[in-house]
Amino acid sequence: MSDTPAPVPDPLRSAALAADLDAADLRSEPLRRLWGAEADDALGRGMREPILRAIDGDDGVLATLGRLLVLGLAQSRAAVAVALPSLGVDGLVALGLASADAETVTPTALLRPQSFVDADGVGEWWIASDLDEVALDGPLPPDHVLGVGGASRTLAETVVPVEVDRALDLGTGCGIQALLVARRAGTVVATDISHRALAFARLNAQLNGVTNIDFRHGSMFEPVAGEAFDLIVSNPPFVITPRAEGVPAYEYRDGGLVGDALVEQFVRTAPAHLTRGGIAQLLGNWESRAGVAGLVRLDAWVPADLDLWVIEREELTPLGYAELWIRDGGTTPRDPAFTPLLSAWLDDFAARGVTAVGFGYVLLRRGAGEPLRRVERLTQSVSNVGAALGTGLVAHDALAAGLPVTLVVAADVTEARHLLPGNDDPSVIELRQGGGFARTVAVDPALAGFVGACDGELTVAQIAAALADLFGVPLAELWADLEPRIRALVRDGFLLPGE
């Protein structure tokens, strides 16, 4: 367990700290200007020496707070007192973010600015979390509370931007997802099995003036038994970890179950907590076992009457997966503990016949009408995933009533034509999405002509009739060929319903 106590959230002290941080302009861009872009990027790769060199000899308030709270380095008591005039050193200690003696203030947590972009605009929060492996200079303790990492940012980008009455953040950790969802929800319930994580999450809500979050302690859906939500989000502790002696069980990533049972439990249980039209989204891992693909296993966990959209982003071998997460805990191949940990992981996978581990996004919805079932692999770069998922849900619902009367081409769609030298007719025509899932679809001249005419003015029927005349084919024959492919373009967001 951690050698440092958990934070002690206090509204008045948190407000005083926020005022001091605001006065010091402890935000992403001022810090990046202070120590330079290259040094700032190096910190993201676990190196703080470039920053220390850049601000060497700088005793200003921003430099002091940068060393103390962003890097996790002790500073003189006098300098910290100047940097935190409202809160003071004793206030920082009382919040559980530092210890102090007559000369020195030693941080016991990190506090970093975290910028975000969502459907409501651009903003930034201060996020407190436990000291990382750089500050600790070694492996993390099992009850470590992670700050905003790659998985947190991935889930934040994945959540469909919908306005809701009640939302649930299951496994809130430092609280970043709850803060994001709180911008579009009347009330958010944020749960975690870790008292330490909840302390950080409460503190972070206080620091950022967010008051519509109800924090509850407990495992999985136990704290919300009998309750239903319009939106459920979760970055659960989904990492597959051997249940073997000597293998650290990090609370922020390990749910204590065997294999991918935690993800299975979530997707089997979440539907009971969704309102009509409610959406549940999570990140997760799933195992391919003994010839049964992980995506097939995942599909079988979800009732047939529920909407399911799974996007697998990557698939690792058991060796690749084990190495990834052993290193994540701060243990490298140079450490004596690495080989025993690797053996434990590989033995665990072998016992279940695991051949691969997939990672990706899962969306569940309690919809109406014909259920949506999409299970796919997308490995290309993606962006604004939440909006793309939302567009896909709207398209599915629209197509249930038939093709819209009019269609328009999505703003990010372009057409590419490839011609052989000396040939005026293209050998390949492609439609490409510039955002969202960045899909590329090969089309023939007839479908390309249809898409090119979708301006929202001409109806689908009018465009099809004109193309039948142009190509000299019966309308029924042309439509039988085009209609399923047009539906696919609507489903994938290339074409949108007209006004």
Helices and strands as residue ranges (DSSP letters): H 11-24, H 28-35, H 37-44, H 49-54, H 61-65, I 66-70, E 75-76, H 77-83, H 88-94, E 98-100, E 104-107, E 109-118, E 121-130, H 133-136, H 150-158, E 164-170, H 176-182, E 185-192, H 195-207, E 213-217, G 222-224, E 229-234, H 261-269, G 270-273, E 274-289, H 294-301, E 307-316, H 318-328, H 338-351, E 354-365, E 373-377, H 385-399, E 407-409, E 413-418, E 428-433, E 440-443, H 445-453, H 460-471, H 475-491, E 495-497
